[in-house]
């Protein structure tokens, strides 16, 4: 579970901006929208919805979270001379050469963690991981660039220290120590590394959904029910799985040696063909290739993983939640997610129907707006004196009372 996420000097975010998923009192307002945590003093929101004008920087916030996940997953694969792809705020000369920073607070295996990374295109400047095993902050490791050298400090969790000293010597300046240590079989840091890979997720690709349908009949049945609840008349799904090797062998134009090498490299790869099953006007069964289904149906397939019941809480980040979906389906999906899921959702949308006290709490609504320097600023509806009982939040937003709307002029 994410507690909060902070980004600085990344894309349109010049100054430090924080997205908080901490629920604010009163907790009896939409209690189903709140998650309990291992710390009884912290309650978290299941969903936050981010609004703003086009090009305001909403999607850049999700890009920052996704970037942090990807460098944790992949930086240990870096070679000498490889550069980071993070783009700083380019409309300020000082920011162009300043480091980009990310900070995230989260719960992993019932322990609260804080992870900070600061980097430029060539190297890491600062990296630290702290934990709160007994609600008191404790250093796991700290890595700081001092001059041309890295200075490491290891906490008592990382033993034997000589092992981690050795790993630090092997860690390139363009690789995260967290990633390198896990690559060197650090059992102590593995849960945190896996949290980034497995608990942070975008919406599923159609390929991944098809794989789940093929391997998990319960997922398939739940998906069909989910589609039915959203007025999609699909009564069954068929999945045809074909290995990459079988498909490649059908191509007679590829030389044998090259074909064998490609097959060896992709021996565990499969392709899935989805067929949706409908009834015609005579109640007879008719199958469609998935490509014939609407873009809205495709979107619902991708979103289905968000309401999948799991034994642990995942945090999903979804750009353009409302793309290809009717506003009523968007509202129904968010309600279903909050009432039936134990996951978290951070999403960007232009569908203002959700800016409503019957759908969301005030602390679940965020806005992004460009300031005069063209830098994105993030703020919550909580910053306004908004009444739950009388005000129409949506109309007030569209009238510009909360900012974060486009300035439109007549030609």
NORDA-V381224 format. One record per backbone hydrogen bond with DSSP energy under -1.0 kcal/mol. NH is the residue of the N-H (numbers start at 1). CO is the residue of the C=O. E is the energy in kcal/mol with one decimal. If there is no record, write none. Layout:
NH & CO & E
NH & CO & E
This chain:
3 & 105 & -3.2
4 & 105 & -1.3
5 & 19 & -2.2
6 & 103 & -3.2
7 & 17 & -2.1
8 & 101 & -2.1
10 & 13 & -2.0
11 & 87 & -3.6
13 & 10 & -2.7
17 & 7 & -2.3
19 & 5 & -3.0
21 & 3 & -2.9
23 & 43 & -3.0
33 & 30 & -2.1
34 & 31 & -1.5
35 & 44 & -3.6
42 & 39 & -2.3
44 & 35 & -2.4
45 & 21 & -3.2
46 & 33 & -2.6
48 & 345 & -2.3
49 & 364 & -3.1
50 & 347 & -2.7
51 & 366 & -2.5
56 & 53 & -1.6
61 & 57 & -1.1
61 & 58 & -1.0
63 & 59 & -2.4
64 & 60 & -2.0
65 & 61 & -1.7
66 & 62 & -2.6
67 & 63 & -2.5
68 & 64 & -2.3
69 & 65 & -2.0
70 & 66 & -2.3
71 & 67 & -2.3
72 & 68 & -1.8
73 & 69 & -2.1
74 & 70 & -2.3
75 & 71 & -2.2
77 & 74 & -2.0
78 & 75 & -1.8
82 & 79 & -2.2
84 & 121 & -3.0
96 & 92 & -1.7
100 & 119 & -3.6
101 & 8 & -2.3
102 & 117 & -2.8
103 & 6 & -2.3
104 & 115 & -2.4
105 & 4 & -2.3
106 & 113 & -2.1
107 & 1 & -2.5
108 & 111 & -2.9
111 & 108 & -1.5
113 & 106 & -3.3
114 & 130 & -2.5
115 & 104 & -2.5
116 & 128 & -2.3
117 & 102 & -2.5
118 & 126 & -2.7
119 & 100 & -2.6
120 & 123 & -2.3
124 & 173 & -2.8
125 & 118 & -3.4
126 & 118 & -1.8
127 & 143 & -2.4
128 & 116 & -2.1
129 & 141 & -2.6
130 & 114 & -2.7
131 & 138 & -2.7
132 & 112 & -2.0
135 & 132 & -1.4
138 & 131 & -2.6
140 & 129 & -2.7
141 & 129 & -1.8
142 & 153 & -2.1
143 & 127 & -3.0
144 & 151 & -2.2
145 & 125 & -2.6
146 & 149 & -3.4
149 & 146 & -1.9
151 & 144 & -3.0
153 & 142 & -2.3
155 & 140 & -2.7
158 & 155 & -1.3
159 & 157 & -1.0
164 & 160 & -1.2
165 & 161 & -2.5
166 & 162 & -2.0
167 & 163 & -1.9
168 & 164 & -2.4
169 & 165 & -1.5
170 & 166 & -1.0
175 & 172 & -1.6
180 & 176 & -2.3
181 & 177 & -3.1
182 & 178 & -1.7
183 & 179 & -2.1
184 & 180 & -1.3
185 & 182 & -1.9
186 & 181 & -1.6
193 & 189 & -2.1
194 & 190 & -2.9
195 & 191 & -1.8
196 & 192 & -1.6
197 & 193 & -1.6
198 & 194 & -3.2
199 & 195 & -2.1
201 & 315 & -2.3
204 & 302 & -1.2
209 & 205 & -2.1
210 & 206 & -2.7
211 & 207 & -2.1
212 & 208 & -2.1
213 & 209 & -2.6
214 & 210 & -2.4
215 & 211 & -1.7
216 & 212 & -2.1
220 & 216 & -1.9
221 & 217 & -2.6
222 & 218 & -2.4
223 & 219 & -2.4
224 & 220 & -2.4
225 & 221 & -2.0
226 & 222 & -2.5
227 & 223 & -2.6
228 & 224 & -2.2
229 & 225 & -2.3
231 & 228 & -1.7
232 & 227 & -2.5
234 & 232 & -1.8
235 & 277 & -2.7
238 & 275 & -2.7
240 & 273 & -2.5
242 & 271 & -2.7
244 & 269 & -2.3
247 & 243 & -1.8
248 & 244 & -2.5
249 & 245 & -2.5
251 & 248 & -1.7
259 & 255 & -2.7
260 & 256 & -2.7
261 & 257 & -1.9
262 & 258 & -2.4
263 & 259 & -2.6
264 & 260 & -2.3
265 & 261 & -2.1
266 & 262 & -1.1
269 & 266 & -2.0
271 & 242 & -3.2
273 & 240 & -2.4
275 & 238 & -2.6
276 & 288 & -2.2
277 & 236 & -2.7
278 & 286 & -3.3
280 & 284 & -2.7
283 & 280 & -2.1
286 & 278 & -2.8
288 & 276 & -2.8
290 & 274 & -2.0
292 & 289 & -2.2
293 & 290 & -1.8
298 & 294 & -2.0
299 & 295 & -2.3
300 & 296 & -2.2
301 & 297 & -2.1
302 & 298 & -2.0
303 & 299 & -2.1
304 & 300 & -1.1
306 & 303 & -1.8
307 & 304 & -1.1
315 & 199 & -3.9
316 & 344 & -2.8
317 & 201 & -2.0
318 & 346 & -2.4
321 & 348 & -2.6
323 & 320 & -1.8
325 & 322 & -2.0
330 & 326 & -2.1
331 & 327 & -2.4
332 & 328 & -2.3
333 & 329 & -2.6
334 & 330 & -2.5
335 & 331 & -2.3
336 & 332 & -2.7
337 & 333 & -2.9
338 & 334 & -2.3
339 & 335 & -2.0
340 & 336 & -1.9
341 & 337 & -1.8
344 & 314 & -3.1
345 & 46 & -2.6
346 & 316 & -2.8
347 & 48 & -2.2
348 & 318 & -2.1
349 & 50 & -1.9
352 & 350 & -1.1
354 & 351 & -1.1
355 & 352 & -1.8
356 & 354 & -2.5
359 & 356 & -1.6
360 & 356 & -2.6
364 & 361 & -1.3
365 & 362 & -1.4
366 & 49 & -2.8
367 & 379 & -3.2
368 & 51 & -2.2
369 & 377 & -2.2
371 & 375 & -2.4
374 & 371 & -2.7
376 & 12 & -3.2
377 & 369 & -2.5
379 & 367 & -2.4
381 & 365 & -2.4
383 & 380 & -1.7
384 & 381 & -1.9
386 & 384 & -1.7
396 & 392 & -2.1
397 & 393 & -2.3
398 & 394 & -2.6
399 & 395 & -1.6
400 & 397 & -1.9
401 & 396 & -2.4
